[in-house]
Amino acid sequence: MSNITRWNPYQEMSNMRRLMRRMFDDPFLSQEFETDQAALWELPLDVMEDQDGYKIKASLPGINPDDLDITYNNNTLTIRGETKAEDEQKESHYHLRERRFGSFQRSVYLPTSIQSDKIQADYSDGILTLHLPKTEEVKPKRIAVRSGGQSQKQIDSKVRSAK
């Protein structure tokens, strides 16, 4: 028994688009399209917040911590650096070359004020960890509430600074 399949031109266009994308993603073909300038690459980050501050982790394997430039200005943390490309081995044939090199920069806006003089940076096993403590005025405060002659109840609240 044979099945008749209805022709779908949109499916063919989708297949062509997928094939073109795969062609340009192929590492052997993409080497022909590379420029001499180092590509700017995205730095992966994890940003966590608790009541005391922020903790930011960045994956920077093989980076010398002395080559990093970390700044904090106007509630924005910026991490900059550069990795140098190794000399290409002429006597060897590369089958795959995916390690990144070049300049990188990543900025993160933090919605609350930070004690910039108390920021700590640690680098271990290719992971940069930054500790950014919040200022006292943005930390949550406990306010005691009294009701008549009964015992006090605690209510959590946050004090926000006016901008």
N, C-alpha and C positions, 0 to 999 in steps of 0.2 A: 504494500500500500504506500503510495507516495503522498507527501504533504505539499501543499501549495503555500508558499510564504509570501506575504504581502511585502512589496518593496517599500522601504522607508528611507527617503533621502536624508532626513535628519540624522539617522543612525550612521549613515555613510560619512556625513560631515563630522560627526562626533569621533568616528574611528580615525579619520584623516587627522583631526586635531590631536588626538592621542598619539598617533604615530609621529607627527611633527615634534611634539613635546619630547617624546622619547629620543628622537634623533638629536635634538639639541642638548639633551641631558646626558648623552653618551660621553664619558670622560675622554675617549680617544678623539672624538670629533671636536669637543669643546676646546681642546688645546689649540686648535687652529684659530679660534675666535678670541683667545685671550689677548689682552693688551699688555704692554710692558709695565704699566703702572700696577702697583699692588692694589688689590680690590679691598674695599672697606667691608669688613665682615661684622656681623651681629654677635654681640657678646651675650651668652645665655645667663640669666639671673634668676634667683629666688629671692623674693622680698617678703619678709614676715613681720608682723606687728603684734606687740603685746602692750600691756598698760604702761610699761616703763620705756619702751622705745621700739626701734626697728632693728632687724637683723637682715643683712643682705649677704647672699653667697653668690660668687661668680666663679665659673669654671675657667681657669687659666692654665692649663697644663703646659709645662715647658717654658713658662714666662718667668724671667728674672724679676722678682718683686721690686728691685731698684729701678727697673724700666717702666714702672707704672706711675701714672700721674692721676691722683685722686683729689678732687676738689668738691667743696660744698659751698653753694652760694644761692641765696634767695630760695630756700627750700628745695634746691635741685642738687642732687649728688651726681657727679660725672666721673667716670672711670675711663682713662685713655691709656693707650700703649701701642706698641708695635712689635711684631715678630719679623725677624729677618729670614729670607728664603735661603735654604741651603744651596750650595753650588750643585748644579745638575751633573750627575755622573755620566760622562760621555761614553765610557766603556761599557756601561750597563744600559739595558733596555727597560724602561718603566712599563709595567702592565697597568698600574693604577697609581695615581698621584692625587690624593685628596687632602693632605694636610694643608691647613691654611697658613698664609703669611700675609703680612702687610699691616696697615694701621687699623686700629679698632677703637671705637668710642661708644659709650652707652651712658645715657642720662636718665635719671629717675626723679620725678617730682614727688616729694613727700608732703602730704596735706597738713602736717602739724609742724610746729617749731621744734628745732633740734638744738641741743647744747653743742655747738660746733667745736668748742675747745675740749670736749670730752669724747670725741669720736675715736674709736679704736679700730685698727686694721690688723688682721692676722693672716698670714699666708702659710699654708701647710698642704703638702701633697697635691699641689696644683689647684687648690681651692682658696680663693680670697674671701675672708669673712669680715664684714664690717659691722660694728655695733654702734648704733646712733641713738643715744639717750634723748628722750623728750625733755623739754623744759618743764619746770615744776608747775607753771600755770596751766599747762594743757593735760597734766596727769589727772586721772579721776580723783575726786575728793569724797570723803565720807562725811555726811551731814546727819547729825542726830536729830530725830524728830520726837517731840514729847506730845503725849495726848493725855490731858487731864492729870490724874494721879497715877496712871499706869506706867509700866517700865518703858524705857526708851527703845525705839526701833531704829535700825540702821537702813538708810536708803542710799544707794549708789547714784552719783550724778557726775557729770562731766562739765567742767568749766571751759568755755570756749572763749578765746580772745577775739575781740572785734577787729576786723580787718578793714 
